[in-house]
Amino acid sequence: MRIAVTTTLLSLALPLVAQEARVSLHSTVSGNREQPRVVYIVPWRQPGDAQYALELHNTIAAELFAPMDRDEFNRDLAYGDMLRHRAQGDGRDTNPAATGIPTNQE
């Protein structure tokens, strides 16, 4: 009888010993009461010396957003018109000199 009671008590105490330590995390979520479906998540600590410099070096975007010379812009428009007319086959003269496109051969 004594063995049965001891075995029963030990078998009941075994799950208590096997449980992991309880971890509790504390966090606070605050939001606007007018819009309860929106949650603002705010960092609890300022980031260190994190500086992100976005500079366009040797990229297509740098060339894309570079200032354009007026003559270069007009030349680009004229070439676009020339290619459009050539693709449509409307018989216009596609010679750059005849279209008024300045060339470097002068």
N, CA, C and O atoms as a MOPAC input file, in Angstrom:
PM7 MOZYME 1SCF
protein

 N      0.81000 1    -1.19300 1     0.00000 1
 C      0.00000 1     0.00000 1     0.00000 1
 C      0.85800 1     1.26400 1     0.00000 1
 O      0.58600 1     2.23200 1    -0.71000 1
 N      1.89400 1     1.21500 1     0.81700 1
 C      2.80000 1     2.34900 1     0.89200 1
 C      3.46500 1     2.59000 1    -0.46600 1
 O      3.66400 1     3.74300 1    -0.85000 1
 N      3.80200 1     1.55900 1    -1.17900 1
 C      4.43400 1     1.67900 1    -2.49900 1
 C      3.44500 1     2.27400 1    -3.50100 1
 O      3.83100 1     3.07800 1    -4.35000 1
 N      2.20400 1     1.89500 1    -3.40900 1
 C      1.18900 1     2.42400 1    -4.32800 1
 C      0.97300 1     3.91500 1    -4.09800 1
 O      0.83600 1     4.66800 1    -5.06200 1
 N      0.94000 1     4.35300 1    -2.85600 1
 C      0.75900 1     5.77900 1    -2.54700 1
 C      1.97600 1     6.57100 1    -3.00000 1
 O      1.83300 1     7.65000 1    -3.57500 1
 N      3.15800 1     6.05500 1    -2.75100 1
 C      4.38700 1     6.73600 1    -3.16500 1
 C      4.45400 1     6.83300 1    -4.68300 1
 O      4.81800 1     7.88300 1    -5.21400 1
 N      4.12100 1     5.78900 1    -5.37300 1
 C      4.13300 1     5.79100 1    -6.83500 1
 C      3.10900 1     6.77200 1    -7.38100 1
 O      3.38600 1     7.47800 1    -8.35000 1
 N      1.94200 1     6.82600 1    -6.78000 1
 C      0.90100 1     7.75700 1    -7.22600 1
 C      1.33500 1     9.20000 1    -7.01200 1
 O      1.15900 1    10.03600 1    -7.89800 1
 N      1.89700 1     9.50100 1    -5.84900 1
 C      2.35700 1    10.86500 1    -5.56900 1
 C      3.50000 1    11.27500 1    -6.49900 1
 O      3.53800 1    12.41000 1    -6.97300 1
 N      4.40900 1    10.37500 1    -6.75500 1
 C      5.51100 1    10.68400 1    -7.66800 1
 C      5.01100 1    10.87800 1    -9.10200 1
 O      5.50700 1    11.74700 1    -9.82000 1
 N      4.04900 1    10.08600 1    -9.51300 1
 C      3.52800 1    10.24300 1   -10.87500 1
 C      2.74000 1    11.54200 1   -11.01900 1
 O      2.70800 1    12.11700 1   -12.10700 1
 N      2.10100 1    12.01800 1    -9.94500 1
 C      1.40300 1    13.30500 1    -9.99300 1
 C      2.38000 1    14.47800 1    -9.94800 1
 O      2.09700 1    15.53100 1   -10.52000 1
 N      3.51800 1    14.31800 1    -9.28400 1
 C      4.50200 1    15.39100 1    -9.16900 1
 C      5.39300 1    15.48800 1   -10.40700 1
 O      6.00200 1    16.52900 1   -10.64900 1
 N      5.47200 1    14.43400 1   -11.17500 1
 C      6.34700 1    14.41600 1   -12.35400 1
 C      6.00500 1    15.49700 1   -13.37700 1
 O      6.93800 1    16.14000 1   -13.85900 1
 N      4.74500 1    15.75600 1   -13.75200 1
 C      4.45600 1    16.82700 1   -14.71000 1
 C      4.82700 1    18.21400 1   -14.18800 1
 O      5.17300 1    19.09100 1   -14.98000 1
 N      4.76400 1    18.42900 1   -12.89000 1
 C      5.15200 1    19.72200 1   -12.33000 1
 C      6.64200 1    19.97300 1   -12.49500 1
 O      7.05700 1    21.10400 1   -12.74500 1
 N      7.43800 1    18.94400 1   -12.35900 1
 C      8.88300 1    19.07000 1   -12.51800 1
 C      9.23200 1    19.25200 1   -13.98800 1
 O     10.17800 1    19.97200 1   -14.30900 1
 N      8.49300 1    18.61700 1   -14.88200 1
 C      8.79500 1    18.64600 1   -16.30800 1
 C      8.37200 1    19.94000 1   -16.98300 1
 O      8.76500 1    20.17100 1   -18.12700 1
 N      7.59200 1    20.79600 1   -16.33500 1
 C      7.14500 1    22.03500 1   -16.96600 1
 C      8.31900 1    22.98600 1   -17.14700 1
 O      9.23300 1    23.04400 1   -16.32400 1
 N      8.26700 1    23.73300 1   -18.25300 1
 C      9.31400 1    24.71700 1   -18.51600 1
 C      9.06400 1    25.96200 1   -17.68600 1
 O      7.95600 1    26.19400 1   -17.20200 1
 N     10.10700 1    26.75200 1   -17.53000 1
 C      9.98200 1    27.99000 1   -16.76900 1
 C      9.04200 1    28.93900 1   -17.49800 1
 O      9.05600 1    29.00500 1   -18.72700 1
 N      8.24500 1    29.65400 1   -16.76700 1
 C      7.27000 1    30.56400 1   -17.35800 1
 C      7.96300 1    31.86900 1   -17.73900 1
 O      8.67300 1    32.46900 1   -16.93200 1
 N      7.74500 1    32.29800 1   -18.98200 1
 C      8.32500 1    33.53900 1   -19.48100 1
 C      7.18800 1    34.50300 1   -19.74900 1
 O      6.22400 1    34.16300 1   -20.43500 1
 N      7.30000 1    35.69900 1   -19.21200 1
 C      6.25700 1    36.70000 1   -19.47600 1
 C      6.89900 1    37.90100 1   -20.15400 1
 O      7.91500 1    38.42100 1   -19.69400 1
 N      6.30100 1    38.32600 1   -21.23600 1
 C      6.77700 1    39.47400 1   -21.99400 1
 C      5.81800 1    40.62600 1   -21.79200 1
 O      4.60200 1    40.43900 1   -21.77400 1
 N      6.36200 1    41.80400 1   -21.64100 1
 C      5.53500 1    42.98400 1   -21.43700 1
 C      5.60300 1    43.85200 1   -22.68400 1
 O      6.69100 1    44.15600 1   -23.17400 1
 N      4.45900 1    44.24700 1   -23.19100 1
 C      4.41200 1    45.14100 1   -24.34000 1
 C      3.18800 1    46.02300 1   -24.21000 1
 O      2.19700 1    45.66400 1   -23.57200 1
 N      3.28500 1    47.18000 1   -24.82900 1
 C      2.17700 1    48.12400 1   -24.80200 1
 C      1.84900 1    48.50800 1   -26.22900 1
 O      2.73700 1    48.90600 1   -26.98400 1
 N      0.60100 1    48.39600 1   -26.60500 1
 C      0.13900 1    48.80700 1   -27.91700 1
 C     -0.80600 1    49.97200 1   -27.70800 1
 O     -1.81200 1    49.85700 1   -27.00800 1
 N     -0.47000 1    51.09500 1   -28.32000 1
 C     -1.34300 1    52.26700 1   -28.17600 1
 C     -1.80900 1    52.70400 1   -29.55100 1
 O     -1.09500 1    52.55700 1   -30.54300 1
 N     -3.00100 1    53.23600 1   -29.59500 1
 C     -3.56300 1    53.67900 1   -30.86500 1
 C     -4.50000 1    54.84100 1   -30.65100 1
 O     -4.66400 1    55.32400 1   -29.53100 1
 N     -5.10400 1    55.28100 1   -31.70900 1
 C     -6.03700 1    56.38700 1   -31.66700 1
 C     -7.42300 1    55.82800 1   -31.35400 1
 O     -7.85100 1    54.86400 1   -31.98900 1
 N     -8.12200 1    56.40600 1   -30.40100 1
 C     -9.43700 1    55.88600 1   -30.03100 1
 C    -10.48200 1    56.16300 1   -31.11000 1
 O    -11.49800 1    55.47100 1   -31.17700 1
 N    -10.24300 1    57.16300 1   -31.95100 1
 C    -11.19800 1    57.45900 1   -33.02000 1
 C    -11.14600 1    56.39800 1   -34.11000 1
 O    -12.14400 1    56.14800 1   -34.78500 1
 N    -10.01000 1    55.78600 1   -34.27900 1
 C     -9.85000 1    54.74700 1   -35.28800 1
 C     -9.29100 1    53.49800 1   -34.61000 1
 O     -8.08500 1    53.26000 1   -34.67600 1
 N    -10.12200 1    52.70800 1   -33.97200 1
 C     -9.60700 1    51.57500 1   -33.20000 1
 C     -9.01600 1    50.45400 1   -34.04400 1
 O     -8.35400 1    49.57400 1   -33.49400 1
 N     -9.22600 1    50.45000 1   -35.34900 1
 C     -8.68900 1    49.37700 1   -36.18800 1
 C     -7.25500 1    49.64100 1   -36.61500 1
 O     -6.62400 1    48.77800 1   -37.22700 1
 N     -6.73500 1    50.81000 1   -36.30600 1
 C     -5.37800 1    51.17100 1   -36.69700 1
 C     -4.47100 1    51.01700 1   -35.48300 1
 O     -4.80100 1    51.48800 1   -34.39500 1
 N     -3.33300 1    50.36200 1   -35.66800 1
 C     -2.38900 1    50.15700 1   -34.57700 1
 C     -1.08800 1    50.85500 1   -34.94400 1
 O     -0.55700 1    50.65900 1   -36.03700 1
 N     -0.58400 1    51.66100 1   -34.03700 1
 C      0.70500 1    52.31500 1   -34.21500 1
 C      1.75200 1    51.51100 1   -33.46300 1
 O      1.65000 1    51.33600 1   -32.24900 1
 N      2.73900 1    51.03200 1   -34.16300 1
 C      3.81400 1    50.28500 1   -33.52400 1
 C      5.02100 1    51.20200 1   -33.46700 1
 O      5.55100 1    51.62000 1   -34.49600 1
 N      5.44400 1    51.50700 1   -32.25900 1
 C      6.52200 1    52.46600 1   -32.03400 1
 C      7.71300 1    51.71300 1   -31.45400 1
 O      7.54200 1    50.91600 1   -30.53200 1
 N      8.91700 1    51.94900 1   -31.97500 1
 C     10.08200 1    51.26500 1   -31.40500 1
 C     10.33300 1    51.74800 1   -29.98000 1
 O     10.12900 1    52.92000 1   -29.66600 1
 N     10.76700 1    50.85700 1   -29.14800 1
 C     10.97100 1    51.21600 1   -27.75800 1
 C     12.33700 1    51.83400 1   -27.52200 1
 O     12.60700 1    52.35900 1   -26.44200 1
 N     13.18800 1    51.77400 1   -28.51600 1
 C     14.51900 1    52.33400 1   -28.37800 1
 C     14.90800 1    52.98600 1   -29.70300 1
 O     14.58100 1    52.46800 1   -30.77100 1
 N     15.59700 1    54.10800 1   -29.63700 1
 C     16.07600 1    54.76800 1   -30.84600 1
 C     17.17300 1    53.91700 1   -31.47300 1
 O     17.98200 1    53.33100 1   -30.75400 1
 N     17.21400 1    53.83700 1   -32.81200 1
 C     18.28100 1    53.06700 1   -33.45200 1
 C     19.62400 1    53.73700 1   -33.21600 1
 O     19.69700 1    54.94000 1   -32.96400 1
 N     20.66400 1    52.95900 1   -33.30000 1
 C     22.01300 1    53.48200 1   -33.10200 1
 C     22.38900 1    54.45000 1   -34.21400 1
 O     21.53900 1    55.17600 1   -34.72900 1
 N     23.62300 1    54.45700 1   -34.56800 1
 C     24.10500 1    55.36400 1   -35.60700 1
 C     23.77700 1    54.82100 1   -36.98400 1
 O     24.66700 1    54.64800 1   -37.81700 1
 N     22.52700 1    54.55600 1   -37.21900 1
 C     22.09200 1    54.03100 1   -38.51500 1
 C     21.82200 1    55.19800 1   -39.45100 1
 O     20.84700 1    55.92900 1   -39.27800 1
 N     22.66700 1    55.36400 1   -40.41900 1
 C     22.48900 1    56.41800 1   -41.41200 1
 C     22.42300 1    55.75300 1   -42.77700 1
 O     23.32300 1    55.01700 1   -43.18200 1
 N     21.34700 1    56.03100 1   -43.45800 1
 C     21.14700 1    55.45700 1   -44.77800 1
 C     21.19900 1    56.58600 1   -45.79300 1
 O     20.29100 1    57.41400 1   -45.86100 1
 N     22.24600 1    56.61300 1   -46.56700 1
 C     22.40100 1    57.64000 1   -47.58800 1
 C     22.00400 1    57.04000 1   -48.92800 1
 O     22.63300 1    56.09800 1   -49.41000 1
 N     20.96700 1    57.58800 1   -49.51600 1
 C     20.51100 1    57.11900 1   -50.81300 1
 C     21.08200 1    58.04200 1   -51.87400 1
 O     20.61000 1    59.16500 1   -52.05600 1
 N     22.07900 1    57.57100 1   -52.55500 1
 C     22.69900 1    58.35100 1   -53.61200 1
 C     22.69900 1    57.51600 1   -54.88400 1
 O     22.87600 1    56.29800 1   -54.85000 1
 N     22.50200 1    58.18500 1   -55.98400 1
 C     22.45900 1    57.50100 1   -57.26800 1
 C     23.82800 1    57.62600 1   -57.93700 1
 O     24.13100 1    58.64800 1   -58.55300 1
 N     24.64300 1    56.59500 1   -57.81700 1
 C     25.97000 1    56.58900 1   -58.42000 1
 C     26.02500 1    55.51000 1   -59.48800 1
 O     25.73800 1    54.34200 1   -59.22300 1
 N     26.39000 1    55.90400 1   -60.67900 1
 C     26.60100 1    54.96500 1   -61.78000 1
 C     25.42600 1    54.00800 1   -61.96700 1
 O     25.60900 1    52.80100 1   -62.13000 1
 N     24.25100 1    54.55400 1   -61.94100 1
 C     23.07100 1    53.73200 1   -62.16600 1
 C     22.26800 1    54.31000 1   -63.31600 1
 O     22.48800 1    55.44400 1   -63.74200 1
 N     21.35700 1    53.53200 1   -63.79800 1
 C     20.48400 1    54.00300 1   -64.86900 1
 C     19.59800 1    55.12200 1   -64.35400 1
 O     19.28100 1    56.05600 1   -65.09000 1
 N     19.19300 1    55.03300 1   -63.08600 1
 C     18.33400 1    56.06700 1   -62.50500 1
 C     19.05900 1    57.40700 1   -62.44200 1
 O     18.43900 1    58.45000 1   -62.64500 1
 N     20.36800 1    57.39700 1   -62.16200 1
 C     21.12600 1    58.64600 1   -62.11400 1
 C     21.13500 1    59.29800 1   -63.49300 1
 O     21.00400 1    60.51600 1   -63.61000 1
 N     21.28700 1    58.49100 1   -64.52700 1
 C     21.27600 1    59.02600 1   -65.88400 1
 C     19.87200 1    59.47800 1   -66.28400 1
 O     19.71400 1    60.45900 1   -67.01000 1
 N     18.87800 1    58.77300 1   -65.81500 1
 C     17.49900 1    59.09100 1   -66.14900 1
 C     17.07700 1    60.43400 1   -65.57000 1
 O     16.36600 1    61.19400 1   -66.22800 1
 N     17.50500 1    60.73500 1   -64.35200 1
 C     17.09600 1    61.96200 1   -63.69100 1
 C     18.11200 1    63.09600 1   -63.82900 1
 O     17.97600 1    64.12700 1   -63.17000 1
 N     19.10900 1    62.92400 1   -64.66100 1
 C     20.09800 1    63.97800 1   -64.87900 1
 C     19.48000 1    65.09100 1   -65.72300 1
 O     18.62700 1    64.82200 1   -66.56800 1
 N     19.90200 1    66.34200 1   -65.50400 1
 C     19.37700 1    67.43200 1   -66.32400 1
 C     19.75900 1    67.23300 1   -67.79700 1
 O     20.82300 1    66.69800 1   -68.10800 1
 N     18.87500 1    67.67200 1   -68.68700 1
 C     19.09000 1    67.48400 1   -70.11300 1
 C     19.26100 1    68.84300 1   -70.78800 1
 O     18.55900 1    69.80200 1   -70.46800 1
 N     20.20400 1    68.90800 1   -71.72200 1
 C     20.45700 1    70.12100 1   -72.49300 1
 C     19.29800 1    70.34400 1   -73.46900 1
 O     18.70800 1    69.38400 1   -73.96400 1
 N     18.97300 1    71.61600 1   -73.74600 1
 C     17.86200 1    71.94000 1   -74.64000 1
 C     18.08400 1    71.37800 1   -76.04000 1
 O     17.16100 1    70.82300 1   -76.63600 1
 N     19.30700 1    71.51600 1   -76.57700 1
 C     19.58700 1    70.99200 1   -77.91800 1
 C     19.45100 1    69.46600 1   -77.95000 1
 O     18.92400 1    68.90100 1   -78.90800 1
 N     19.92700 1    68.82000 1   -76.90700 1
 C     19.81500 1    67.36600 1   -76.83000 1
 C     18.34700 1    66.93500 1   -76.77300 1
 O     17.96500 1    65.94500 1   -77.39700 1
 N     17.53100 1    67.67400 1   -76.03000 1
 C     16.10800 1    67.36300 1   -75.92900 1
 C     15.41700 1    67.52800 1   -77.28400 1
 O     14.64000 1    66.66700 1   -77.69500 1
 N     15.70200 1    68.64000 1   -77.98000 1
 C     15.10700 1    68.87000 1   -79.30700 1
 C     15.54900 1    67.80400 1   -80.30000 1
 O     14.75100 1    67.34400 1   -81.11800 1
 N     16.82700 1    67.40800 1   -80.23100 1
 C     17.33700 1    66.36700 1   -81.11400 1
 C     16.62200 1    65.03800 1   -80.83500 1
 O     16.28400 1    64.30100 1   -81.76000 1
 N     16.40100 1    64.74900 1   -79.56800 1
 C     15.70200 1    63.52300 1   -79.18700 1
 C     14.26900 1    63.52300 1   -79.71500 1
 O     13.79400 1    62.50500 1   -80.21600 1
 N     13.57900 1    64.65900 1   -79.60600 1
 C     12.21900 1    64.76400 1   -80.13200 1
 C     12.19300 1    64.58900 1   -81.64700 1
 O     11.31700 1    63.91100 1   -82.18400 1
 N     13.16200 1    65.20600 1   -82.33900 1
 C     13.21100 1    65.10300 1   -83.79800 1
 C     13.47600 1    63.66400 1   -84.23400 1
 O     12.85400 1    63.17700 1   -85.17800 1
 N     14.39700 1    62.98100 1   -83.55200 1
 C     14.66400 1    61.58100 1   -83.88600 1
 C     13.43600 1    60.71000 1   -83.62000 1
 O     13.14600 1    59.79400 1   -84.38900 1
 N     12.72000 1    60.99200 1   -82.53900 1
 C     11.49700 1    60.24600 1   -82.25200 1
 C     10.46900 1    60.43200 1   -83.34500 1
 O      9.83200 1    59.46800 1   -83.77200 1
 N     10.29600 1    61.68300 1   -83.81200 1
 C      9.36700 1    61.94600 1   -84.91500 1
 C      9.80700 1    61.22000 1   -86.18000 1
 O      8.99200 1    60.64100 1   -86.89900 1
 N     11.12600 1    61.26400 1   -86.44100 1
 C     11.65100 1    60.62300 1   -87.64200 1
 C     11.38500 1    59.11100 1   -87.59800 1
 O     10.96900 1    58.52900 1   -88.60000 1
 N     11.61800 1    58.48500 1   -86.46000 1
 C     11.38800 1    57.04800 1   -86.35200 1
 C      9.90200 1    56.71300 1   -86.43700 1
 O      9.52900 1    55.68900 1   -87.00800 1
 N      9.06600 1    57.55900 1   -85.87800 1
 C      7.62500 1    57.32800 1   -85.93300 1
 C      7.12900 1    57.40900 1   -87.37600 1
 O      6.32500 1    56.58200 1   -87.80400 1
 N      7.60600 1    58.39900 1   -88.12400 1
 C      7.18900 1    58.54400 1   -89.52400 1
 C      7.73500 1    57.39800 1   -90.37400 1
 O      7.06800 1    56.93600 1   -91.30000 1
 N      8.93800 1    56.94500 1   -90.06200 1
 C      9.51300 1    55.83100 1   -90.81400 1
 C      8.70800 1    54.55900 1   -90.55100 1
 O      8.47200 1    53.77500 1   -91.47100 1
 N      8.28700 1    54.35000 1   -89.30400 1
 C      7.50900 1    53.15800 1   -88.96700 1
 C      6.12900 1    53.20000 1   -89.61900 1
 O      5.59100 1    52.16000 1   -90.00200 1
 N      5.55300 1    54.39700 1   -89.74700 1
 C      4.24100 1    54.52700 1   -90.37400 1
 C      4.34300 1    54.47800 1   -91.89000 1
 O      3.35800 1    54.20200 1   -92.57400 1
 N      5.53700 1    54.74700 1   -92.41900 1
 C      5.74800 1    54.71300 1   -93.86100 1
 C      4.97900 1    55.79100 1   -94.59300 1
 O      4.40100 1    55.53000 1   -95.64700 1
 N      4.96300 1    57.00700 1   -94.04900 1
 C      4.18200 1    58.07500 1   -94.68700 1
 C      4.97800 1    58.83400 1   -95.74500 1
 O      4.47900 1    59.81800 1   -96.29200 1
 N      6.20100 1    58.40300 1   -96.04700 1
 C      6.94000 1    58.99000 1   -97.15000 1
 C      7.66600 1    60.27400 1   -96.81400 1
 O      8.20500 1    60.91100 1   -97.71900 1
 N      7.70600 1    60.68100 1   -95.57500 1
 C      8.45000 1    61.89500 1   -95.23500 1
 C      9.93600 1    61.61400 1   -95.31100 1
 O     10.38300 1    60.47300 1   -95.19500 1
 N     10.69000 1    62.68700 1   -95.50900 1
 C     12.14000 1    62.56000 1   -95.61400 1
 C     12.70700 1    62.25100 1   -94.23300 1
 O     12.43700 1    62.96900 1   -93.27000 1
 N     13.49000 1    61.18700 1   -94.13900 1
 C     14.06000 1    60.79600 1   -92.85700 1
 C     15.52400 1    61.17400 1   -92.74800 1
 O     16.21900 1    60.69300 1   -91.85300 1
 N     15.99900 1    62.01100 1   -93.62500 1
 C     17.36500 1    62.49900 1   -93.56200 1
 C     17.46500 1    63.48800 1   -92.40000 1
 O     16.68600 1    64.44000 1   -92.35700 1
 N     18.39100 1    63.30000 1   -91.46000 1
 C     18.48200 1    64.20700 1   -90.32300 1
 C     18.70800 1    65.65600 1   -90.72700 1
 O     18.18500 1    66.56000 1   -90.07400 1
 N     19.46800 1    65.90000 1   -91.77800 1
 C     19.71800 1    67.27900 1   -92.20800 1
 C     18.43900 1    67.91000 1   -92.74400 1
 O     18.22200 1    69.10800 1   -92.55800 1
 N     17.58500 1    67.12500 1   -93.40800 1
 C     16.34600 1    67.65600 1   -93.96700 1
 C     15.30600 1    67.90800 1   -92.88300 1
 O     14.42800 1    68.75400 1   -93.05700 1
 N     15.38900 1    67.19600 1   -91.77900 1
 C     14.41400 1    67.38700 1   -90.70800 1
 C     14.82500 1    68.47800 1   -89.74500 1
 O     14.07100 1    68.79800 1   -88.82600 1
 N     15.99900 1    69.05700 1   -89.92800 1
 C     16.44600 1    70.13000 1   -89.05400 1
 C     17.14900 1    69.63700 1   -87.81200 1
 O     17.34300 1    70.39400 1   -86.86100 1
 N     17.53200 1    68.37300 1   -87.81400 1
 C     18.24600 1    67.83100 1   -86.66200 1
 C     19.70200 1    68.23800 1   -86.77400 1
 O     20.35500 1    67.91900 1   -87.76900 1
 N     20.22800 1    68.93800 1   -85.77000 1
 C     21.63000 1    69.34400 1   -85.84100 1
 C     22.53700 1    68.12500 1   -85.74400 1
 O     22.31000 1    67.23400 1   -84.92500 1
 N     23.55300 1    68.09400 1   -86.57500 1
 C     24.51400 1    66.99300 1   -86.55100 1
 C     25.87500 1    67.55000 1   -86.19200 1
 O     26.10500 1    68.75500 1   -86.29200 1
 N     26.77000 1    66.68700 1   -85.77700 1
 C     28.11800 1    67.10600 1   -85.39400 1
 C     29.06000 1    67.12200 1   -86.58300 1
 O     30.26100 1    67.32300 1   -86.40300 1
 N     28.55600 1    66.91900 1   -87.79200 1
 C     29.40300 1    66.84900 1   -88.97800 1
 C     29.57600 1    68.20500 1   -89.63800 1
 O     30.12600 1    68.27800 1   -90.73700 1
 N     29.13200 1    69.26400 1   -89.01700 1
 C     29.19400 1    70.59200 1   -89.64200 1
 C     30.57000 1    71.18300 1   -89.59100 1
 O     30.78200 1    72.29500 1   -90.07400 1

